[in-house]
Every structure is written in structure tokens, then in C-alpha cells.
Amino acid sequence: MLRNIGRELLHHAPFTAAGAVTGVVVMAVISLCDTPMNISEGLFFTFHPLHVVFSALVTTALYRKQKGHKLWAVVIIGYVGSVGIATLSDAVIPYLEGSSLKVDMGFHLPFLETEMMPFIGLPKWLVVNLAALIGIAIGFFRPNTTFPHMGHVLLSTWASLFGFTAFGTADWMPLLPIIFVYLFLAVWIPCCISDIVFPLLWVKGEPAHQHEHD
């Protein structure tokens, strides 16, 4: 298992780094244009639920392909592996990383928040949890893991990025080099754990299927 984890992390590092580059470019544009925080917040609450959908899809699909899977286990693993790890990647890690840079960061747990979602006016907790259920349903009935994993990495990068700019107040331009590293770490390990490692932890014996590469 450890060898497989290391192999998967190495395989996904270049793509994750490319995603982090796009995040830094977007952050530079946001900083140069002095974009209001409410726009970043709206974008965060757009990309975060999408991230949850893709994460739930991939996590569910990988476990769904295993022999002897049970429906209740599919739902629990898909939910925890998406909402739990997406919250960690998009909200908790950016908060900790921003705080380590002495940035004034707000702490958020979107899947529990009762405030209305920007743009659509539904409670945040409802949208995030529905996103997980949608991803679980798709992953159960159409268990494909290749393209959704790529989408998961990009969406996680952008959600983490807007986690910084929506809930943190700082002059981001001088921080861009370290933000690149932070974005990379916020996405690389959690996404690979969510998509590849977490669902296989619940499989007895040798997995019947593993994550599909392009």
C-alpha cells in the first residue's frame, strides 16, 4: 500500500504543479485588479461544491469497483472521502497556511454553514451535501475514475486558491511563490488520498481495481 501511495503521488505531482501554476496566475490577476473579496467568496462557493462532486464521484467509483462492496459502505466512504477531505483541502489547509503567513484568515466549514450560498440563495450546507450525494450517485452508476480525477485536481486547486482570497486579507503579490507551494500541498496529498488511498483502505485483501491513469 505504501509503495502504491508513493507511486501515485509521484505520478500526480506534475499535473498538480501545473494546476498550482494556474492558481498563482489567477491570484496575481485578483491582486492586480484589486478584486473584491465577495467575488472571491462567490467563486469559492462555486468551485468547492464542484470539487465535492468530483471527489465523491472518484472515491465512490473506485470503491464501487471492488468485490463485495455494500451500498451503505459506498455512501459513507463516498461522503467522508469527499466532504471530509474537500473541506480539509479547500478550507482548513488554506486557513492554516494563511495563518502561518500571518494573514488574517476567516475559518469556514462549508458543509455545516447555514448562511445562504452566493448566486443561488440556498443554504451552504445544503448545496455542499447535495453535491456529495450527486457525486456518489454518479460514481455508483457510472464508475469511471480517469477524467473525473483530473477535474478533481483542478477544481481543488481553484477552490483552495479562492479559500485564500475569499477569507484572507493580505497583499498577495509578494506571497505568490510560497502560495504556489501551499496550493500544491493543499491539493497534492489530500486529493490523492481521497481518490486513491481512502477508498482502498476499506478493501480486504488485494484491490480488484485501482485508480486508472490516462
Backbone as CSV, one residue per row, in Angstrom:
resi,resn,N_x,N_y,N_z,CA_x,CA_y,CA_z,C_x,C_y,C_z
1,MET,0.826,-1.208,0.000,0.000,0.000,0.000,0.863,1.262,0.000
2,LEU,1.888,1.292,0.854,2.749,2.479,0.920,3.474,2.710,-0.399
3,ARG,3.908,1.624,-1.030,4.578,1.761,-2.325,3.614,2.326,-3.364
4,ASN,2.373,1.862,-3.330,1.369,2.353,-4.273,1.066,3.829,-4.029
5,ILE,0.993,4.225,-2.752,0.748,5.630,-2.428,1.868,6.505,-2.981
6,GLY,3.107,6.079,-2.746,4.240,6.847,-3.255,4.236,6.946,-4.764
7,ARG,3.899,5.853,-5.427,3.854,5.854,-6.896,2.790,6.812,-7.408
8,GLU,1.624,6.788,-6.766,0.537,7.660,-7.196,0.868,9.132,-6.937
9,LEU,1.482,9.417,-5.800,1.856,10.801,-5.506,2.850,11.321,-6.540
10,LEU,3.825,10.500,-6.894,4.803,10.917,-7.906,4.129,11.107,-9.265
11,HIS,3.213,10.214,-9.592,2.536,10.298,-10.890,1.729,11.586,-11.016
12,HIS,1.112,12.017,-9.919,0.221,13.167,-9.978,0.907,14.487,-9.649
13,ALA,2.160,14.441,-9.241,2.851,15.679,-8.875,2.945,16.679,-10.035
14,PRO,3.337,16.267,-11.250,3.445,17.261,-12.335,2.113,17.934,-12.660
15,PHE,1.043,17.152,-12.715,-0.259,17.733,-13.035,-0.719,18.670,-11.920
16,THR,-0.462,18.279,-10.683,-0.829,19.138,-9.554,-0.032,20.434,-9.585
17,ALA,1.246,20.339,-9.934,2.080,21.542,-10.031,1.559,22.474,-11.124
18,ALA,1.140,21.890,-12.251,0.582,22.715,-13.325,-0.692,23.407,-12.856
19,GLY,-1.510,22.690,-12.104,-2.710,23.309,-11.555,-2.379,24.437,-10.603
20,ALA,-1.332,24.242,-9.788,-0.920,25.290,-8.852,-0.433,26.535,-9.590
21,VAL,0.203,26.333,-10.742,0.636,27.479,-11.556,-0.579,28.288,-12.005
22,THR,-1.624,27.599,-12.465,-2.829,28.333,-12.875,-3.420,29.093,-11.691
23,GLY,-3.339,28.493,-10.514,-3.848,29.165,-9.325,-3.079,30.427,-8.998
24,VAL,-1.764,30.361,-9.118,-0.933,31.535,-8.834,-1.211,32.644,-9.847
25,VAL,-1.397,32.266,-11.112,-1.706,33.264,-12.143,-3.030,33.959,-11.820
26,VAL,-4.036,33.163,-11.454,-5.337,33.745,-11.109,-5.213,34.648,-9.884
27,MET,-4.439,34.208,-8.900,-4.263,35.036,-7.702,-3.567,36.347,-8.046
28,ALA,-2.611,36.303,-8.955,-1.931,37.528,-9.375,-2.920,38.489,-10.035
29,VAL,-3.795,37.949,-10.872,-4.805,38.786,-11.529,-5.747,39.389,-10.490
30,ILE,-6.174,38.575,-9.540,-7.061,39.062,-8.481,-6.402,40.194,-7.703
31,SER,-5.125,40.004,-7.398,-4.406,41.010,-6.623,-4.205,42.293,-7.421
32,LEU,-3.806,42.154,-8.678,-3.547,43.327,-9.512,-4.826,44.107,-9.809
33,CYS,-5.928,43.388,-9.931,-7.207,44.040,-10.236,-7.949,44.483,-8.981
34,ASP,-7.356,44.196,-7.830,-7.981,44.565,-6.560,-9.427,44.051,-6.505
35,THR,-9.570,42.768,-6.809,-10.892,42.142,-6.877,-11.536,42.091,-5.492
36,PRO,-12.783,42.509,-5.363,-13.457,42.465,-4.050,-13.533,41.042,-3.501
37,MET,-13.471,40.931,-2.183,-13.487,39.616,-1.552,-14.801,38.880,-1.787
38,ASN,-15.895,39.628,-1.973,-17.170,38.933,-2.168,-17.198,38.170,-3.492
39,ILE,-16.438,38.643,-4.479,-16.342,37.893,-5.738,-15.555,36.607,-5.516
40,SER,-14.447,36.725,-4.782,-13.681,35.519,-4.453,-14.526,34.541,-3.648
41,GLU,-15.342,35.076,-2.750,-16.193,34.198,-1.943,-17.211,33.473,-2.823
42,GLY,-17.788,34.213,-3.761,-18.732,33.582,-4.676,-18.076,32.496,-5.506
43,LEU,-16.850,32.749,-5.944,-16.127,31.743,-6.729,-15.736,30.545,-5.869
44,PHE,-15.366,30.806,-4.618,-15.058,29.688,-3.719,-16.272,28.781,-3.565
45,PHE,-17.425,29.385,-3.342,-18.627,28.584,-3.128,-19.224,28.067,-4.439
46,THR,-18.566,28.351,-5.540,-18.869,27.683,-6.805,-17.958,26.477,-6.993
47,PHE,-16.658,26.706,-6.813,-15.697,25.629,-7.057,-15.700,24.577,-5.951
48,HIS,-15.971,24.977,-4.720,-15.949,23.995,-3.634,-17.012,22.904,-3.819
49,PRO,-18.277,23.248,-4.079,-19.250,22.172,-4.321,-18.913,21.323,-5.550
50,LEU,-18.386,21.961,-6.598,-17.971,21.182,-7.766,-16.841,20.225,-7.403
51,HIS,-15.920,20.712,-6.581,-14.842,19.854,-6.088,-15.424,18.663,-5.330
52,VAL,-16.415,18.916,-4.500,-17.037,17.838,-3.730,-17.684,16.808,-4.663
53,VAL,-18.351,17.278,-5.714,-18.971,16.355,-6.675,-17.923,15.424,-7.278
54,PHE,-16.842,16.001,-7.789,-15.818,15.192,-8.454,-15.114,14.273,-7.463
55,SER,-14.866,14.774,-6.266,-14.212,13.951,-5.258,-15.089,12.765,-4.877
56,ALA,-16.371,13.025,-4.651,-17.295,11.944,-4.306,-17.408,10.943,-5.448
57,LEU,-17.421,11.453,-6.666,-17.532,10.582,-7.839,-16.361,9.603,-7.903
58,VAL,-15.145,10.133,-7.785,-13.960,9.282,-7.933,-13.827,8.320,-6.755
59,THR,-14.010,8.833,-5.541,-13.892,7.976,-4.359,-14.920,6.851,-4.401
60,THR,-16.153,7.210,-4.729,-17.221,6.211,-4.809,-16.951,5.203,-5.920
61,ALA,-16.541,5.704,-7.082,-16.320,4.817,-8.226,-15.238,3.786,-7.931
62,LEU,-14.156,4.223,-7.294,-13.066,3.289,-7.022,-13.506,2.213,-6.035
63,TYR,-14.231,2.609,-5.006,-14.708,1.603,-4.054,-15.801,0.732,-4.685
64,ARG,-16.627,1.341,-5.517,-17.723,0.610,-6.182,-17.187,-0.539,-7.032
65,LYS,-15.992,-0.382,-7.567,-15.422,-1.407,-8.441,-14.868,-2.607,-7.678
66,GLN,-14.768,-2.487,-6.372,-14.193,-3.575,-5.591,-15.218,-4.688,-5.375
67,LYS,-14.722,-5.887,-5.213,-15.597,-7.027,-4.961,-16.193,-6.923,-3.557
68,GLY,-17.443,-7.313,-3.437,-18.071,-7.376,-2.127,-18.438,-6.029,-1.533
69,HIS,-18.525,-4.985,-2.362,-18.898,-3.676,-1.820,-20.356,-3.688,-1.371
70,LYS,-20.648,-2.897,-0.365,-22.011,-2.775,0.148,-22.496,-1.348,-0.071
71,LEU,-23.788,-1.198,-0.335,-24.331,0.114,-0.664,-24.104,1.112,0.463
72,TRP,-24.359,0.702,1.706,-24.190,1.629,2.821,-22.733,2.068,2.941
73,ALA,-21.809,1.136,2.666,-20.389,1.481,2.734,-20.003,2.418,1.597
74,VAL,-20.586,2.202,0.418,-20.325,3.089,-0.719,-20.708,4.525,-0.368
75,VAL,-21.880,4.689,0.237,-22.362,6.032,0.575,-21.472,6.679,1.636
76,ILE,-21.150,5.938,2.685,-20.332,6.504,3.764,-18.934,6.859,3.266
77,ILE,-18.313,5.945,2.532,-16.956,6.187,2.031,-16.959,7.339,1.029
78,GLY,-17.962,7.369,0.159,-18.053,8.464,-0.803,-18.255,9.805,-0.124
79,TYR,-19.061,9.816,0.942,-19.341,11.079,1.636,-18.130,11.561,2.430
80,VAL,-17.586,10.696,3.255,-16.445,11.104,4.092,-15.233,11.438,3.230
81,GLY,-15.022,10.627,2.186,-13.867,10.850,1.322,-13.970,12.100,0.479
82,SER,-15.178,12.629,0.327,-15.341,13.853,-0.466,-15.521,15.075,0.422
83,VAL,-16.569,15.085,1.224,-16.832,16.255,2.072,-15.704,16.457,3.080
84,GLY,-15.269,15.370,3.704,-14.217,15.496,4.708,-12.913,16.004,4.128
85,ILE,-12.469,15.371,3.057,-11.162,15.735,2.510,-11.239,17.018,1.693
86,ALA,-12.361,17.280,1.023,-12.503,18.552,0.304,-12.522,19.726,1.280
87,THR,-13.165,19.541,2.420,-13.151,20.589,3.447,-11.730,20.828,3.935
88,LEU,-10.999,19.750,4.131,-9.600,19.867,4.556,-8.777,20.618,3.513
89,SER,-8.923,20.230,2.255,-8.120,20.803,1.178,-8.496,22.247,0.868
90,ASP,-9.794,22.538,0.829,-10.265,23.845,0.367,-10.349,24.890,1.473
91,ALA,-10.636,24.450,2.692,-10.914,25.405,3.765,-9.917,25.332,4.916
92,VAL,-9.690,24.133,5.436,-8.861,24.016,6.642,-7.389,24.275,6.337
93,ILE,-6.864,23.621,5.303,-5.443,23.810,4.983,-5.140,25.249,4.560
94,PRO,-5.934,25.872,3.667,-5.670,27.295,3.376,-5.723,28.178,4.624
95,TYR,-6.638,27.872,5.527,-6.707,28.648,6.777,-5.411,28.502,7.575
96,LEU,-4.946,27.275,7.724,-3.718,27.042,8.490,-2.506,27.641,7.784
97,GLU,-2.464,27.481,6.464,-1.326,28.012,5.717,-1.329,29.537,5.726
98,GLY,-2.501,30.140,5.514,-2.585,31.593,5.565,-2.225,32.130,6.937
99,SER,-2.703,31.466,7.967,-2.390,31.898,9.332,-0.895,31.798,9.611
100,SER,-0.243,30.789,9.017,1.203,30.647,9.220,1.977,31.799,8.586
101,LEU,1.350,32.470,7.607,1.964,33.638,6.966,1.520,34.946,7.625
102,LYS,0.836,34.821,8.753,0.331,35.985,9.494,-0.760,36.730,8.727
103,VAL,-1.460,35.999,7.855,-2.597,36.575,7.138,-3.836,36.444,8.020
104,ASP,-4.635,37.486,8.047,-5.885,37.461,8.812,-6.897,36.606,8.056
105,MET,-7.063,35.358,8.484,-7.904,34.397,7.780,-9.175,34.108,8.572
106,GLY,-10.288,33.987,7.862,-11.521,33.521,8.476,-11.627,32.013,8.342
107,PHE,-12.166,31.359,9.361,-12.273,29.898,9.347,-13.687,29.489,8.947
108,HIS,-13.786,28.542,7.999,-15.090,28.128,7.490,-15.155,26.611,7.338
109,LEU,-16.326,26.063,7.632,-16.637,24.656,7.365,-17.917,24.650,6.530
110,PRO,-17.788,24.744,5.218,-18.968,24.970,4.365,-20.080,23.938,4.522
111,PHE,-19.749,22.686,4.799,-20.796,21.660,4.857,-21.673,21.786,6.102
112,LEU,-21.291,22.687,7.024,-22.086,22.919,8.230,-22.720,24.308,8.270
113,GLU,-22.356,25.175,7.351,-22.763,26.576,7.445,-24.191,26.778,6.938
114,THR,-24.940,27.585,7.673,-26.356,27.793,7.356,-26.608,29.064,6.543
115,GLU,-25.577,29.881,6.340,-25.763,31.093,5.538,-26.110,30.725,4.092
116,MET,-26.706,31.684,3.395,-27.098,31.441,2.012,-25.876,31.424,1.089
117,MET,-25.923,30.545,0.120,-24.869,30.445,-0.879,-24.936,31.642,-1.829
118,PRO,-23.791,32.269,-2.143,-23.812,33.340,-3.148,-24.387,32.841,-4.474
119,PHE,-25.039,33.710,-5.174,-25.601,33.482,-6.507,-26.928,32.726,-6.488
120,ILE,-27.032,31.635,-5.716,-28.226,30.792,-5.832,-29.145,30.884,-4.623
121,GLY,-28.685,31.447,-3.525,-29.554,31.701,-2.390,-30.041,30.482,-1.634
122,LEU,-29.302,29.375,-1.698,-29.615,28.187,-0.909,-28.607,28.066,0.231
123,PRO,-28.979,27.409,1.326,-28.022,27.250,2.431,-26.753,26.523,1.972
124,LYS,-25.619,26.998,2.461,-24.346,26.412,2.044,-24.271,24.922,2.377
125,TRP,-24.720,24.560,3.583,-24.640,23.155,3.984,-25.457,22.274,3.041
126,LEU,-26.581,22.788,2.583,-27.445,22.006,1.701,-26.773,21.776,0.351
127,VAL,-26.189,22.824,-0.201,-25.547,22.709,-1.513,-24.357,21.754,-1.455
128,VAL,-23.526,21.896,-0.427,-22.331,21.053,-0.326,-22.714,19.587,-0.127
129,ASN,-23.676,19.339,0.732,-24.061,17.951,0.988,-24.805,17.335,-0.197
130,LEU,-25.607,18.137,-0.891,-26.233,17.636,-2.116,-25.183,17.333,-3.179
131,ALA,-24.146,18.163,-3.233,-23.059,17.920,-4.185,-22.417,16.562,-3.927
132,ALA,-22.225,16.235,-2.658,-21.649,14.933,-2.318,-22.564,13.798,-2.755
133,LEU,-23.855,13.938,-2.511,-24.798,12.880,-2.882,-24.875,12.707,-4.398
134,ILE,-24.803,13.819,-5.124,-24.801,13.737,-6.590,-23.558,12.990,-7.073
135,GLY,-22.404,13.345,-6.512,-21.167,12.666,-6.895,-21.197,11.187,-6.561
136,ILE,-21.749,10.854,-5.399,-21.858,9.443,-5.005,-22.742,8.683,-5.988
137,ALA,-23.865,9.285,-6.360,-24.783,8.621,-7.288,-24.129,8.391,-8.646
138,ILE,-23.431,9.405,-9.153,-22.761,9.248,-10.450,-21.672,8.188,-10.357
139,GLY,-20.882,8.246,-9.287,-19.801,7.278,-9.125,-20.301,5.857,-8.970
140,PHE,-21.479,5.700,-8.382,-22.032,4.358,-8.193,-22.537,3.776,-9.511
141,PHE,-23.244,4.593,-10.280,-23.858,4.077,-11.500,-22.936,4.159,-12.716
142,ARG,-21.971,5.082,-12.689,-21.005,5.195,-13.786,-19.601,5.300,-13.186
143,PRO,-19.061,4.179,-12.734,-17.787,4.204,-12.000,-16.560,4.393,-12.889
144,ASN,-16.348,5.628,-13.319,-15.164,5.989,-14.102,-14.292,6.901,-13.246
145,THR,-12.969,6.713,-13.280,-12.098,7.490,-12.393,-11.018,8.287,-13.116
146,THR,-10.936,8.218,-14.431,-9.809,8.854,-15.116,-10.008,10.357,-15.257
147,PHE,-10.945,10.779,-16.094,-11.158,12.215,-16.277,-11.640,12.897,-15.001
148,PRO,-12.581,12.287,-14.234,-13.013,12.957,-13.005,-11.877,13.268,-12.044
149,HIS,-10.851,12.411,-12.003,-9.729,12.704,-11.106,-8.977,13.950,-11.577
150,MET,-8.783,14.087,-12.882,-8.122,15.285,-13.409,-8.939,16.527,-13.061
151,GLY,-10.250,16.436,-13.262,-11.112,17.553,-12.909,-11.073,17.844,-11.429
152,HIS,-10.995,16.789,-10.635,-10.922,16.946,-9.182,-9.700,17.765,-8.787
153,VAL,-8.559,17.466,-9.376,-7.323,18.173,-9.028,-7.432,19.658,-9.374
154,LEU,-7.935,19.969,-10.562,-8.054,21.370,-10.961,-9.068,22.116,-10.095
155,LEU,-10.211,21.499,-9.855,-11.228,22.156,-9.036,-10.737,22.364,-7.610
156,SER,-10.000,21.399,-7.098,-9.444,21.543,-5.756,-8.443,22.692,-5.704
157,THR,-7.622,22.817,-6.748,-6.652,23.913,-6.802,-7.356,25.259,-6.758
158,TRP,-8.378,25.411,-7.580,-9.064,26.701,-7.659,-9.880,26.974,-6.399
159,ALA,-10.477,25.933,-5.828,-11.213,26.131,-4.574,-10.255,26.546,-3.456
160,SER,-9.095,25.899,-3.393,-8.105,26.268,-2.375,-7.617,27.695,-2.588
161,LEU,-7.399,28.054,-3.849,-6.972,29.415,-4.177,-7.972,30.437,-3.647
162,PHE,-9.253,30.227,-3.965,-10.260,31.184,-3.523,-10.535,31.068,-2.030
163,GLY,-10.112,29.950,-1.429,-10.144,29.868,0.023,-9.203,30.881,0.658
164,PHE,-8.094,31.157,-0.030,-7.171,32.199,0.439,-7.768,33.589,0.236
165,THR,-8.189,33.871,-0.997,-8.574,35.247,-1.330,-9.965,35.620,-0.828
166,ALA,-10.824,34.618,-0.593,-12.172,34.920,-0.095,-12.174,35.192,1.401
167,PHE,-11.299,34.505,2.121,-11.358,34.561,3.582,-10.093,35.131,4.223
168,GLY,-9.169,35.600,3.379,-7.939,36.182,3.899,-7.706,37.571,3.340
169,THR,-7.178,38.443,4.164,-6.876,39.811,3.748,-5.365,40.005,3.779
170,ALA,-4.774,40.234,2.592,-3.316,40.373,2.527,-2.923,40.982,1.191
171,ASP,-1.685,41.449,1.120,-1.075,41.806,-0.156,-0.490,40.509,-0.708
172,TRP,-1.205,39.895,-1.645,-0.853,38.548,-2.077,0.353,38.494,-3.007
173,MET,0.654,39.575,-3.708,1.716,39.525,-4.719,3.063,39.059,-4.158
174,PRO,3.548,39.621,-3.051,4.843,39.141,-2.526,4.788,37.700,-2.017
175,LEU,3.583,37.205,-1.787,3.433,35.864,-1.221,3.247,34.785,-2.284
176,LEU,3.217,35.173,-3.562,2.889,34.206,-4.614,3.818,32.988,-4.656
177,PRO,5.136,33.148,-4.481,5.984,31.938,-4.508,5.612,30.920,-3.434
178,ILE,5.380,31.395,-2.221,5.016,30.456,-1.161,3.583,29.969,-1.342
179,ILE,2.722,30.807,-1.932,1.353,30.367,-2.210,1.364,29.213,-3.216
180,PHE,2.290,29.272,-4.175,2.412,28.149,-5.118,2.680,26.849,-4.359
181,VAL,3.622,26.897,-3.442,3.951,25.700,-2.651,2.747,25.270,-1.822
182,TYR,2.086,26.236,-1.215,0.942,25.918,-0.366,-0.216,25.335,-1.180
183,LEU,-0.469,25.903,-2.362,-1.524,25.354,-3.214,-1.194,23.921,-3.621
184,PHE,0.050,23.713,-3.975,0.483,22.371,-4.376,0.228,21.365,-3.250
185,LEU,0.647,21.719,-2.045,0.499,20.799,-0.919,-0.965,20.616,-0.523
186,ALA,-1.743,21.700,-0.614,-3.159,21.626,-0.236,-3.943,20.705,-1.149
187,VAL,-3.447,20.516,-2.361,-4.155,19.693,-3.346,-3.519,18.315,-3.485
188,TRP,-2.217,18.274,-3.578,-1.492,17.052,-3.947,-1.803,15.881,-3.016
189,ILE,-1.544,16.065,-1.738,-1.723,14.950,-0.807,-3.203,14.666,-0.530
190,PRO,-4.026,15.675,-0.194,-5.437,15.355,0.082,-6.169,14.724,-1.098
191,CYS,-5.953,15.235,-2.311,-6.685,14.697,-3.465,-6.284,13.262,-3.765
192,CYS,-4.995,12.977,-3.689,-4.554,11.606,-3.949,-5.051,10.663,-2.860
193,ILE,-5.053,11.140,-1.625,-5.577,10.308,-0.538,-7.066,10.051,-0.747
194,SER,-7.804,11.102,-1.100,-9.245,10.974,-1.281,-9.591,10.034,-2.431
195,ASP,-8.925,10.224,-3.561,-9.292,9.492,-4.774,-8.719,8.083,-4.826
196,ILE,-7.561,7.889,-4.233,-6.818,6.653,-4.473,-6.642,5.824,-3.209
197,VAL,-6.253,6.462,-2.123,-5.896,5.726,-0.913,-7.119,5.427,-0.054
198,PHE,-7.911,6.452,0.242,-9.010,6.305,1.200,-9.978,5.178,0.846
199,PRO,-10.479,5.103,-0.401,-11.437,4.023,-0.683,-10.829,2.632,-0.591
200,LEU,-9.515,2.521,-0.849,-8.879,1.203,-0.813,-8.541,0.758,0.606
201,LEU,-8.577,1.686,1.562,-8.330,1.302,2.952,-9.402,0.357,3.469
202,TRP,-10.567,0.382,2.830,-11.707,-0.403,3.306,-11.880,-1.698,2.524
203,VAL,-10.893,-2.011,1.698,-10.954,-3.230,0.892,-10.122,-4.315,1.560
204,LYS,-10.710,-5.471,1.743,-9.976,-6.591,2.320,-9.181,-7.292,1.222
205,GLY,-7.917,-7.544,1.508,-7.081,-8.232,0.535,-6.614,-7.304,-0.571
206,GLU,-6.226,-7.896,-1.689,-5.724,-7.135,-2.829,-6.881,-6.462,-3.555
207,PRO,-6.780,-5.145,-3.820,-7.869,-4.462,-4.521,-8.125,-5.075,-5.898
208,ALA,-9.404,-5.205,-6.241,-9.758,-5.733,-7.557,-9.480,-4.712,-8.651
209,HIS,-9.621,-3.434,-8.315,-9.367,-2.350,-9.265,-8.641,-1.239,-8.533
210,GLN,-7.754,-0.561,-9.252,-7.088,0.599,-8.701,-7.347,1.783,-9.619
211,HIS,-6.838,2.932,-9.209,-7.086,4.149,-9.977,-6.553,4.019,-11.391
212,GLU,-7.364,4.479,-12.356,-6.981,4.400,-13.763,-6.201,5.640,-14.155
213,HIS,-5.087,5.443,-14.848,-4.309,6.559,-15.363,-4.651,6.796,-16.819
214,ASP,-4.347,8.030,-17.269,-4.580,8.342,-18.681,-3.646,7.527,-19.560
